[in-house]
Structures are given as C-alpha cells and as structure tokens.
Amino acid sequence: VFEVLDRDGDGRVTRIEMIKTLRQDTEDINQILGLHSFKQGTRGHLDFETVFQEMDEDQSDDISWEEFRRYFEKGGRLPSREMLPDAEWSEDCLLYTSPSPRDS
C-alpha cells in the first residue's frame, strides 16, 4: 500500500501523493486508510488531515515507511480479508497490488 501511495518512489508519501491516490485509485486504498475522496473544506478533508497528521509523527509534511508502519501498529485502520476479498494475502498480511500503473 505504501508503494502505491508513494507515487514518485522517493520513500516518502506527501499530502499531494496521498490525495491523488485517494482520488484516482480504486476503493481498496480508501478502505484500507478509512478515507474517501473529498473536496477541500468538507468533513472528508478534515478526516484526511487527521489521519495524515497522525501518520506524520515528526511533522515533516510527509510520511516515511516507518511512520506508516507504526500508524497501523498503534491501531490505525487495518484491512481484513472481508474488506478486500480480491486482494492477495500471504498468511495474515495484505500484499496489495495496484490494479493500474501509477501516474507520476
């Protein structure tokens, strides 16, 4: 999932990358993060900012792999097999593959 969000492959997820993914990707990413596409100033925008700031522990305005991983370890929204029945699973770990190539 992190690799799908990290659209430029630099190892960090920016707000813009996450917003673009939420707007352009399938519902799978939205469900995993517990977010949906939104317009600025809406409740969805507030939810997005809350999740992004929770993930961005060092307040650097981007999210590293370690911050992303810790967010879910601390109880961030975790997907279940029922939520994503068509996803590829290995033991109890989700291996998400984007259904289409990333836009840069």
MOPAC internal coordinates of N, CA, C and O (Angstrom, degrees):
PM7 1SCF
backbone

  N    0.0000 0     0.00 0     0.00 0    0    0    0
  C    1.4498 1     0.00 0     0.00 0    1    0    0
  C    1.5223 1   109.35 1     0.00 0    2    1    0
  O    1.2310 1   120.45 1   137.01 1    3    2    1
  N    1.3337 1   116.74 1   -42.99 1    3    2    1
  C    1.4585 1   120.29 1  -179.91 1    5    3    2
  C    1.5264 1   110.57 1   -57.40 1    6    5    3
  O    1.2310 1   120.34 1   137.22 1    7    6    5
  N    1.3212 1   116.95 1   -42.78 1    7    6    5
  C    1.4695 1   120.21 1  -179.25 1    9    7    6
  C    1.5199 1   112.13 1   -64.58 1   10    9    7
  O    1.2310 1   119.83 1   148.27 1   11   10    9
  N    1.3213 1   117.93 1   -31.73 1   11   10    9
  C    1.4673 1   121.20 1   176.71 1   13   11   10
  C    1.5312 1   109.44 1   -69.03 1   14   13   11
  O    1.2310 1   120.46 1   138.04 1   15   14   13
  N    1.3260 1   116.73 1   -41.96 1   15   14   13
  C    1.4635 1   120.96 1   179.31 1   17   15   14
  C    1.5281 1   111.84 1   -69.09 1   18   17   15
  O    1.2310 1   120.07 1   144.15 1   19   18   17
  N    1.3300 1   117.47 1   -35.85 1   19   18   17
  C    1.4691 1   122.71 1  -178.81 1   21   19   18
  C    1.5292 1   108.76 1   -80.24 1   22   21   19
  O    1.2310 1   121.05 1  -103.74 1   23   22   21
  N    1.3072 1   115.59 1    76.26 1   23   22   21
  C    1.4586 1   122.25 1  -170.66 1   25   23   22
  C    1.5218 1   114.08 1   -62.89 1   26   25   23
  O    1.2310 1   119.63 1   148.63 1   27   26   25
  N    1.3392 1   118.30 1   -31.37 1   27   26   25
  C    1.4628 1   119.11 1   179.84 1   29   27   26
  C    1.5274 1   112.91 1   -96.07 1   30   29   27
  O    1.2310 1   120.17 1   179.29 1   31   30   29
  N    1.3312 1   117.28 1    -0.71 1   31   30   29
  C    1.4575 1   121.30 1   174.58 1   33   31   30
  C    1.5146 1   115.72 1    71.16 1   34   33   31
  O    1.2310 1   119.88 1  -158.22 1   35   34   33
  N    1.3482 1   117.84 1    21.78 1   35   34   33
  C    1.4675 1   119.73 1  -177.97 1   37   35   34
  C    1.5282 1   114.03 1   -89.43 1   38   37   35
  O    1.2310 1   120.45 1  -177.19 1   39   38   37
  N    1.3384 1   116.74 1     2.81 1   39   38   37
  C    1.4600 1   119.81 1   178.67 1   41   39   38
  C    1.5156 1   114.25 1    86.97 1   42   41   39
  O    1.2310 1   119.99 1  -173.94 1   43   42   41
  N    1.3228 1   117.63 1     6.06 1   43   42   41
  C    1.4596 1   123.14 1   178.99 1   45   43   42
  C    1.5246 1   108.06 1  -135.00 1   46   45   43
  O    1.2310 1   120.17 1   -35.23 1   47   46   45
  N    1.3260 1   117.28 1   144.77 1   47   46   45
  C    1.4598 1   122.11 1   177.66 1   49   47   46
  C    1.5228 1   107.93 1  -109.84 1   50   49   47
  O    1.2310 1   120.71 1   -60.44 1   51   50   49
  N    1.3223 1   116.24 1   119.56 1   51   50   49
  C    1.4634 1   121.11 1   178.10 1   53   51   50
  C    1.5259 1   109.64 1   -91.93 1   54   53   51
  O    1.2310 1   120.90 1   -12.56 1   55   54   53
  N    1.3345 1   115.88 1   167.44 1   55   54   53
  C    1.4630 1   120.44 1   175.37 1   57   55   54
  C    1.5218 1   110.44 1   -56.37 1   58   57   55
  O    1.2310 1   120.85 1   134.00 1   59   58   57
  N    1.3336 1   115.99 1   -46.00 1   59   58   57
  C    1.4665 1   120.65 1  -177.67 1   61   59   58
  C    1.5229 1   110.62 1   -60.69 1   62   61   59
  O    1.2310 1   120.01 1   136.12 1   63   62   61
  N    1.3350 1   117.58 1   -43.88 1   63   62   61
  C    1.4673 1   120.15 1   178.66 1   65   63   62
  C    1.5248 1   111.19 1   -61.27 1   66   65   63
  O    1.2310 1   120.54 1   136.64 1   67   66   65
  N    1.3246 1   116.57 1   -43.36 1   67   66   65
  C    1.4542 1   119.33 1  -178.50 1   69   67   66
  C    1.5280 1   110.49 1   -67.54 1   70   69   67
  O    1.2310 1   119.99 1   137.90 1   71   70   69
  N    1.3226 1   117.62 1   -42.10 1   71   70   69
  C    1.4670 1   121.02 1   179.27 1   73   71   70
  C    1.5261 1   110.20 1   -62.10 1   74   73   71
  O    1.2310 1   120.35 1   133.78 1   75   74   73
  N    1.3347 1   116.94 1   -46.22 1   75   74   73
  C    1.4718 1   119.79 1   179.75 1   77   75   74
  C    1.5269 1   111.22 1   -60.50 1   78   77   75
  O    1.2310 1   120.40 1   139.28 1   79   78   77
  N    1.3136 1   116.83 1   -40.72 1   79   78   77
  C    1.4599 1   120.07 1   179.62 1   81   79   78
  C    1.5200 1   110.60 1   -66.14 1   82   81   79
  O    1.2310 1   120.19 1   136.66 1   83   82   81
  N    1.3267 1   117.24 1   -43.34 1   83   82   81
  C    1.4596 1   120.35 1   178.73 1   85   83   82
  C    1.5281 1   111.66 1   -61.70 1   86   85   83
  O    1.2310 1   120.60 1   145.54 1   87   86   85
  N    1.3163 1   116.46 1   -34.46 1   87   86   85
  C    1.4680 1   120.47 1  -179.15 1   89   87   86
  C    1.5252 1   112.71 1   -80.70 1   90   89   87
  O    1.2310 1   119.84 1   148.69 1   91   90   89
  N    1.3341 1   117.91 1   -31.31 1   91   90   89
  C    1.4545 1   120.31 1  -171.10 1   93   91   90
  C    1.5161 1   114.60 1  -107.90 1   94   93   91
  O    1.2310 1   119.60 1   160.98 1   95   94   93
  N    1.3118 1   118.37 1   -19.02 1   95   94   93
  C    1.4567 1   120.18 1  -174.81 1   97   95   94
  C    1.5256 1   110.09 1   -88.31 1   98   97   95
  O    1.2310 1   121.43 1    -5.17 1   99   98   97
  N    1.3078 1   114.87 1   174.83 1   99   98   97
  C    1.4582 1   120.36 1   178.14 1  101   99   98
  C    1.5198 1   110.03 1   -70.91 1  102  101   99
  O    1.2310 1   120.24 1    -4.86 1  103  102  101
  N    1.2878 1   117.14 1   175.14 1  103  102  101
  C    1.4581 1   123.09 1   179.47 1  105  103  102
  C    1.5272 1   112.58 1   -66.68 1  106  105  103
  O    1.2310 1   119.45 1   164.00 1  107  106  105
  N    1.3326 1   118.65 1   -16.00 1  107  106  105
  C    1.4672 1   120.26 1  -177.87 1  109  107  106
  C    1.5294 1   111.65 1   -56.90 1  110  109  107
  O    1.2310 1   119.92 1   128.78 1  111  110  109
  N    1.3212 1   117.75 1   -51.22 1  111  110  109
  C    1.4660 1   121.01 1  -179.07 1  113  111  110
  C    1.5249 1   109.95 1   -63.10 1  114  113  111
  O    1.2310 1   120.70 1   136.72 1  115  114  113
  N    1.3189 1   116.26 1   -43.28 1  115  114  113
  C    1.4624 1   119.80 1   178.99 1  117  115  114
  C    1.5270 1   111.00 1   -57.84 1  118  117  115
  O    1.2310 1   120.31 1   137.02 1  119  118  117
  N    1.3302 1   117.00 1   -42.98 1  119  118  117
  C    1.4647 1   120.85 1  -179.77 1  121  119  118
  C    1.5264 1   111.52 1   -67.61 1  122  121  119
  O    1.2310 1   120.38 1   138.81 1  123  122  121
  N    1.3149 1   116.88 1   -41.19 1  123  122  121
  C    1.4692 1   120.22 1   179.94 1  125  123  122
  C    1.5272 1   110.29 1   -60.26 1  126  125  123
  O    1.2310 1   120.56 1   136.21 1  127  126  125
  N    1.3252 1   116.53 1   -43.79 1  127  126  125
  C    1.4597 1   120.82 1  -178.31 1  129  127  126
  C    1.5228 1   112.71 1   -84.34 1  130  129  127
  O    1.2310 1   120.36 1   168.84 1  131  130  129
  N    1.3284 1   116.91 1   -11.16 1  131  130  129
  C    1.4524 1   120.28 1  -177.67 1  133  131  130
  C    1.5152 1   112.07 1    71.94 1  134  133  131
  O    1.2310 1   120.61 1  -153.56 1  135  134  133
  N    1.3356 1   116.44 1    26.44 1  135  134  133
  C    1.4578 1   122.41 1  -177.54 1  137  135  134
  C    1.5167 1   110.21 1  -124.91 1  138  137  135
  O    1.2310 1   121.25 1   -12.38 1  139  138  137
  N    1.3266 1   115.21 1   167.62 1  139  138  137
  C    1.4550 1   121.16 1   177.01 1  141  139  138
  C    1.5143 1   108.35 1  -139.77 1  142  141  139
  O    1.2310 1   120.84 1   -15.29 1  143  142  141
  N    1.3135 1   116.01 1   164.71 1  143  142  141
  C    1.4531 1   120.35 1   174.61 1  145  143  142
  C    1.5245 1   108.47 1   -58.15 1  146  145  143
  O    1.2310 1   119.68 1   -32.06 1  147  146  145
  N    1.3134 1   118.21 1   147.94 1  147  146  145
  C    1.4503 1   120.85 1  -174.22 1  149  147  146
  C    1.5143 1   110.99 1  -149.77 1  150  149  147
  O    1.2310 1   121.17 1   -13.93 1  151  150  149
  N    1.3088 1   115.36 1   166.07 1  151  150  149
  C    1.4586 1   122.36 1   171.27 1  153  151  150
  C    1.5183 1   107.45 1  -107.82 1  154  153  151
  O    1.2310 1   120.67 1   -32.78 1  155  154  153
  N    1.3188 1   116.33 1   147.22 1  155  154  153
  C    1.4509 1   120.53 1  -178.99 1  157  155  154
  C    1.5211 1   109.96 1   -57.39 1  158  157  155
  O    1.2310 1   120.97 1   -41.19 1  159  158  157
  N    1.3283 1   115.75 1   138.81 1  159  158  157
  C    1.4501 1   122.14 1   178.55 1  161  159  158
  C    1.5188 1   114.87 1    88.92 1  162  161  159
  O    1.2310 1   119.96 1   177.32 1  163  162  161
  N    1.3340 1   117.69 1    -2.68 1  163  162  161
  C    1.4612 1   120.75 1  -179.88 1  165  163  162
  C    1.5246 1   110.46 1   -93.26 1  166  165  163
  O    1.2310 1   121.03 1    -7.62 1  167  166  165
  N    1.3221 1   115.63 1   172.38 1  167  166  165
  C    1.4725 1   121.03 1   175.89 1  169  167  166
  C    1.5311 1   110.12 1   -59.43 1  170  169  167
  O    1.2310 1   120.15 1   142.17 1  171  170  169
  N    1.3369 1   117.31 1   -37.83 1  171  170  169
  C    1.4587 1   121.34 1   177.91 1  173  171  170
  C    1.5178 1   112.65 1   -60.41 1  174  173  171
  O    1.2310 1   120.59 1   144.29 1  175  174  173
  N    1.3335 1   116.48 1   -35.71 1  175  174  173
  C    1.4641 1   121.04 1   177.53 1  177  175  174
  C    1.5252 1   110.29 1   -66.95 1  178  177  175
  O    1.2310 1   120.64 1   137.45 1  179  178  177
  N    1.3135 1   116.39 1   -42.55 1  179  178  177
  C    1.4690 1   120.69 1   177.20 1  181  179  178
  C    1.5292 1   110.66 1   -62.37 1  182  181  179
  O    1.2310 1   120.27 1   137.27 1  183  182  181
  N    1.3284 1   117.10 1   -42.73 1  183  182  181
  C    1.4740 1   120.77 1   177.41 1  185  183  182
  C    1.5157 1   110.74 1   -60.99 1  186  185  183
  O    1.2310 1   120.52 1   136.17 1  187  186  185
  N    1.3328 1   116.61 1   -43.83 1  187  186  185
  C    1.4609 1   120.89 1   178.25 1  189  187  186
  C    1.5274 1   110.98 1   -58.91 1  190  189  187
  O    1.2310 1   120.74 1   130.26 1  191  190  189
  N    1.3314 1   116.19 1   -49.74 1  191  190  189
  C    1.4712 1   120.03 1  -178.71 1  193  191  190
  C    1.5227 1   111.19 1   -60.70 1  194  193  191
  O    1.2310 1   120.20 1   141.12 1  195  194  193
  N    1.3187 1   117.23 1   -38.88 1  195  194  193
  C    1.4586 1   121.05 1   179.11 1  197  195  194
  C    1.5241 1   110.66 1   -62.02 1  198  197  195
  O    1.2310 1   120.29 1   131.86 1  199  198  197
  N    1.3281 1   117.04 1   -48.14 1  199  198  197
  C    1.4688 1   120.88 1   179.73 1  201  199  198
  C    1.5205 1   110.38 1   -65.11 1  202  201  199
  O    1.2310 1   119.96 1   134.79 1  203  202  201
  N    1.3292 1   117.69 1   -45.21 1  203  202  201
  C    1.4624 1   120.29 1  -178.51 1  205  203  202
  C    1.5283 1   110.35 1   -60.03 1  206  205  203
  O    1.2310 1   120.10 1   134.56 1  207  206  205
  N    1.3239 1   117.41 1   -45.44 1  207  206  205
  C    1.4604 1   120.46 1  -178.78 1  209  207  206
  C    1.5292 1   111.75 1   -67.53 1  210  209  207
  O    1.2310 1   120.04 1   146.28 1  211  210  209
  N    1.3272 1   117.54 1   -33.72 1  211  210  209
  C    1.4636 1   119.84 1   175.77 1  213  211  210
  C    1.5333 1   110.37 1   -65.27 1  214  213  211
  O    1.2310 1   120.38 1   141.31 1  215  214  213
  N    1.3153 1   116.89 1   -38.69 1  215  214  213
  C    1.4668 1   120.26 1   179.03 1  217  215  214
  C    1.5272 1   111.96 1   -71.60 1  218  217  215
  O    1.2310 1   120.26 1   142.87 1  219  218  217
  N    1.3204 1   117.10 1   -37.13 1  219  218  217
  C    1.4630 1   122.87 1  -175.16 1  221  219  218
  C    1.5269 1   110.49 1   -82.38 1  222  221  219
  O    1.2310 1   120.93 1  -106.72 1  223  222  221
  N    1.3221 1   115.83 1    73.28 1  223  222  221
  C    1.4697 1   122.14 1  -174.29 1  225  223  222
  C    1.5198 1   113.64 1   -58.44 1  226  225  223
  O    1.2310 1   120.02 1   142.50 1  227  226  225
  N    1.3355 1   117.58 1   -37.50 1  227  226  225
  C    1.4647 1   120.18 1  -176.25 1  229  227  226
  C    1.5310 1   112.69 1   -92.64 1  230  229  227
  O    1.2310 1   120.14 1  -173.25 1  231  230  229
  N    1.3230 1   117.33 1     6.75 1  231  230  229
  C    1.4659 1   123.78 1   177.90 1  233  231  230
  C    1.5271 1   112.60 1    53.72 1  234  233  231
  O    1.2310 1   121.11 1  -139.41 1  235  234  233
  N    1.3326 1   115.48 1    40.59 1  235  234  233
  C    1.4637 1   121.50 1  -179.52 1  237  235  234
  C    1.5270 1   112.57 1   -90.95 1  238  237  235
  O    1.2310 1   120.20 1  -179.91 1  239  238  237
  N    1.3230 1   117.23 1     0.09 1  239  238  237
  C    1.4621 1   123.85 1  -176.87 1  241  239  238
  C    1.5193 1   113.49 1    69.49 1  242  241  239
  O    1.2310 1   120.62 1  -162.30 1  243  242  241
  N    1.3171 1   116.43 1    17.70 1  243  242  241
  C    1.4593 1   121.40 1   167.96 1  245  243  242
  C    1.5175 1   107.92 1  -151.55 1  246  245  243
  O    1.2310 1   120.86 1   -14.49 1  247  246  245
  N    1.3274 1   115.97 1   165.51 1  247  246  245
  C    1.4584 1   121.12 1  -173.78 1  249  247  246
  C    1.5211 1   109.65 1  -118.37 1  250  249  247
  O    1.2310 1   120.76 1   -54.51 1  251  250  249
  N    1.3163 1   116.15 1   125.49 1  251  250  249
  C    1.4674 1   121.26 1   176.31 1  253  251  250
  C    1.5242 1   109.14 1   -84.76 1  254  253  251
  O    1.2310 1   121.15 1   -12.18 1  255  254  253
  N    1.3255 1   115.41 1   167.82 1  255  254  253
  C    1.4703 1   119.98 1   176.25 1  257  255  254
  C    1.5253 1   110.17 1   -58.20 1  258  257  255
  O    1.2310 1   120.29 1   137.62 1  259  258  257
  N    1.3236 1   117.06 1   -42.38 1  259  258  257
  C    1.4681 1   120.97 1  -177.87 1  261  259  258
  C    1.5261 1   110.79 1   -63.62 1  262  261  259
  O    1.2310 1   119.89 1   137.60 1  263  262  261
  N    1.3231 1   117.81 1   -42.40 1  263  262  261
  C    1.4623 1   120.61 1   177.99 1  265  263  262
  C    1.5280 1   110.48 1   -64.16 1  266  265  263
  O    1.2310 1   120.64 1   137.86 1  267  266  265
  N    1.3164 1   116.38 1   -42.14 1  267  266  265
  C    1.4629 1   122.13 1   179.15 1  269  267  266
  C    1.5263 1   110.32 1   -60.31 1  270  269  267
  O    1.2310 1   120.90 1   132.40 1  271  270  269
  N    1.3271 1   115.89 1   -47.60 1  271  270  269
  C    1.4665 1   121.78 1  -179.81 1  273  271  270
  C    1.5263 1   110.92 1   -62.31 1  274  273  271
  O    1.2310 1   120.39 1   134.59 1  275  274  273
  N    1.3289 1   116.86 1   -45.41 1  275  274  273
  C    1.4749 1   120.31 1  -179.52 1  277  275  274
  C    1.5285 1   112.37 1   -64.24 1  278  277  275
  O    1.2310 1   120.15 1   145.96 1  279  278  277
  N    1.3259 1   117.31 1   -34.04 1  279  278  277
  C    1.4670 1   120.37 1   177.85 1  281  279  278
  C    1.5236 1   110.02 1   -56.72 1  282  281  279
  O    1.2310 1   120.38 1   134.19 1  283  282  281
  N    1.3290 1   116.88 1   -45.81 1  283  282  281
  C    1.4624 1   119.96 1  -179.28 1  285  283  282
  C    1.5220 1   111.74 1   -74.80 1  286  285  283
  O    1.2310 1   119.56 1   147.20 1  287  286  285
  N    1.3231 1   118.44 1   -32.80 1  287  286  285
  C    1.4625 1   121.15 1   176.41 1  289  287  286
  C    1.5204 1   111.24 1   -64.26 1  290  289  287
  O    1.2310 1   120.26 1   147.57 1  291  290  289
  N    1.3385 1   117.11 1   -32.43 1  291  290  289
  C    1.4587 1   121.94 1  -179.02 1  293  291  290
  C    1.5256 1   112.51 1   -83.04 1  294  293  291
  O    1.2310 1   120.15 1  -178.54 1  295  294  293
  N    1.3049 1   117.32 1     1.46 1  295  294  293
  C    1.4598 1   118.89 1   176.69 1  297  295  294
  C    1.5105 1   115.13 1   110.69 1  298  297  295
  O    1.2310 1   119.91 1  -168.14 1  299  298  297
  N    1.3364 1   117.79 1    11.86 1  299  298  297
  C    1.4572 1   119.56 1   173.31 1  301  299  298
  C    1.5161 1   109.11 1   -58.96 1  302  301  299
  O    1.2310 1   120.41 1   -12.96 1  303  302  301
  N    1.2826 1   116.81 1   167.04 1  303  302  301
  C    1.4667 1   120.56 1  -175.73 1  305  303  302
  C    1.5213 1   110.96 1   -59.42 1  306  305  303
  O    1.2310 1   120.71 1   -55.50 1  307  306  305
  N    1.3090 1   116.25 1   124.50 1  307  306  305
  C    1.4578 1   122.34 1   178.48 1  309  307  306
  C    1.5223 1   109.76 1  -111.05 1  310  309  307
  O    1.2310 1   119.99 1   -43.48 1  311  310  309
  N    1.3198 1   117.62 1   136.52 1  311  310  309
  C    1.4583 1   119.33 1   178.34 1  313  311  310
  C    1.5189 1   110.89 1   -74.88 1  314  313  311
  O    1.2310 1   120.91 1   -22.97 1  315  314  313
  N    1.2962 1   115.87 1   157.03 1  315  314  313
  C    1.4541 1   121.03 1   174.71 1  317  315  314
  C    1.5206 1   108.45 1  -120.31 1  318  317  315
  O    1.2310 1   120.81 1   -14.01 1  319  318  317
  N    1.3138 1   116.05 1   165.99 1  319  318  317
  C    1.4627 1   120.05 1   176.40 1  321  319  318
  C    1.5247 1   110.66 1   -59.40 1  322  321  319
  O    1.2310 1   120.17 1   147.41 1  323  322  321
  N    1.3298 1   117.28 1   -32.59 1  323  322  321
  C    1.4523 1   120.69 1   179.88 1  325  323  322
  C    1.5280 1   111.20 1   -69.67 1  326  325  323
  O    1.2310 1   120.20 1   144.12 1  327  326  325
  N    1.3328 1   117.22 1   -35.88 1  327  326  325
  C    1.4568 1   120.89 1   179.70 1  329  327  326
  C    1.5188 1   111.48 1   -67.51 1  330  329  327
  O    1.2310 1   120.66 1   141.08 1  331  330  329
  N    1.3381 1   116.34 1   -38.92 1  331  330  329
  C    1.4558 1   121.72 1  -174.94 1  333  331  330
  C    1.5238 1   110.07 1  -128.46 1  334  333  331
  O    1.2310 1   120.05 1  -111.03 1  335  334  333
  N    1.3224 1   117.51 1    68.97 1  335  334  333
  C    1.4667 1   119.87 1  -174.50 1  337  335  334
  C    1.5267 1   113.85 1   -65.05 1  338  337  335
  O    1.2310 1   119.69 1   155.70 1  339  338  337
  N    1.3419 1   118.20 1   -24.30 1  339  338  337
  C    1.4610 1   120.70 1  -177.90 1  341  339  338
  C    1.5242 1   113.09 1   -92.76 1  342  341  339
  O    1.2310 1   120.25 1   177.76 1  343  342  341
  N    1.3189 1   117.12 1    -2.24 1  343  342  341
  C    1.4625 1   120.15 1  -179.83 1  345  343  342
  C    1.5243 1   109.98 1   -74.69 1  346  345  343
  O    1.2310 1   121.10 1   -18.72 1  347  346  345
  N    1.3054 1   115.50 1   161.28 1  347  346  345
  C    1.4640 1   120.67 1   177.78 1  349  347  346
  C    1.5267 1   108.15 1   -86.61 1  350  349  347
  O    1.2310 1   120.50 1   -52.63 1  351  350  349
  N    1.3239 1   116.66 1   127.37 1  351  350  349
  C    1.4586 1   122.00 1  -178.82 1  353  351  350
  C    1.5218 1   109.48 1  -118.63 1  354  353  351
  O    1.2310 1   120.51 1   -39.32 1  355  354  353
  N    1.3155 1   116.63 1   140.68 1  355  354  353
  C    1.4508 1   122.91 1   173.72 1  357  355  354
  C    1.5195 1   106.60 1  -125.32 1  358  357  355
  O    1.2310 1   120.49 1   -66.89 1  359  358  357
  N    1.3110 1   116.66 1   113.11 1  359  358  357
  C    1.4587 1   122.70 1  -169.70 1  361  359  358
  C    1.5226 1   106.99 1    53.58 1  362  361  359
  O    1.2310 1   119.12 1    59.99 1  363  362  361
  N    1.3280 1   119.28 1  -120.01 1  363  362  361
  C    1.4544 1   120.57 1   178.35 1  365  363  362
  C    1.5200 1   112.20 1  -106.22 1  366  365  363
  O    1.2310 1   120.27 1  -159.53 1  367  366  365
  N    1.3041 1   117.08 1    20.47 1  367  366  365
  C    1.4573 1   121.42 1  -175.63 1  369  367  366
  C    1.5231 1   110.09 1  -108.90 1  370  369  367
  O    1.2310 1   120.20 1   -48.48 1  371  370  369
  N    1.3106 1   117.22 1   131.52 1  371  370  369
  C    1.4511 1   122.27 1   177.57 1  373  371  370
  C    1.5181 1   109.93 1   -81.68 1  374  373  371
  O    1.2310 1   120.55 1   -52.81 1  375  374  373
  N    1.3197 1   116.56 1   127.19 1  375  374  373
  C    1.4551 1   122.25 1   172.55 1  377  375  374
  C    1.5171 1   106.32 1  -113.69 1  378  377  375
  O    1.2310 1   120.44 1   -88.64 1  379  378  377
  N    1.3225 1   116.77 1    91.36 1  379  378  377
  C    1.4578 1   120.93 1  -174.44 1  381  379  378
  C    1.5165 1   109.74 1   -83.29 1  382  381  379
  O    1.2310 1   120.56 1   -44.49 1  383  382  381
  N    1.3169 1   116.54 1   135.51 1  383  382  381
  C    1.4441 1   122.33 1   174.98 1  385  383  382
  C    1.5159 1   107.27 1  -121.44 1  386  385  383
  O    1.2310 1   120.36 1   -53.62 1  387  386  385
  N    1.3069 1   116.91 1   126.38 1  387  386  385
  C    1.4548 1   120.89 1   179.57 1  389  387  386
  C    1.5219 1   109.31 1   -61.97 1  390  389  387
  O    1.2310 1   119.98 1   -44.67 1  391  390  389
  N    1.3282 1   117.64 1   135.33 1  391  390  389
  C    1.4436 1   120.25 1  -178.24 1  393  391  390
  C    1.5267 1   113.78 1   -72.07 1  394  393  391
  O    1.2310 1   120.20 1   165.85 1  395  394  393
  N    1.3437 1   117.23 1   -14.15 1  395  394  393
  C    1.4620 1   120.16 1   178.19 1  397  395  394
  C    1.5134 1   108.49 1  -139.41 1  398  397  395
  O    1.2310 1   120.14 1   -22.51 1  399  398  397
  N    1.3452 1   117.34 1   157.49 1  399  398  397
  C    1.4678 1   120.01 1   178.77 1  401  399  398
  C    1.5064 1   111.17 1   -60.69 1  402  401  399
  O    1.2310 1   121.13 1   -31.34 1  403  402  401
  N    1.3338 1   115.44 1   148.66 1  403  402  401
  C    1.4646 1   120.95 1   179.24 1  405  403  402
  C    1.5141 1   110.13 1   -71.00 1  406  405  403
  O    1.2310 1   121.17 1   -35.61 1  407  406  405
  N    1.3157 1   115.37 1   144.39 1  407  406  405
  C    1.4671 1   120.83 1   171.53 1  409  407  406
  C    1.5089 1   106.85 1   -89.66 1  410  409  407
  O    1.2310 1   120.53 1   -38.85 1  411  410  409
  N    1.3124 1   116.58 1   141.15 1  411  410  409
  C    1.4758 1   118.05 1   179.69 1  413  411  410
  C    1.4817 1   112.99 1   -97.12 1  414  413  411
  O    1.2310 1   120.10 1   180.00 1  415  414  413

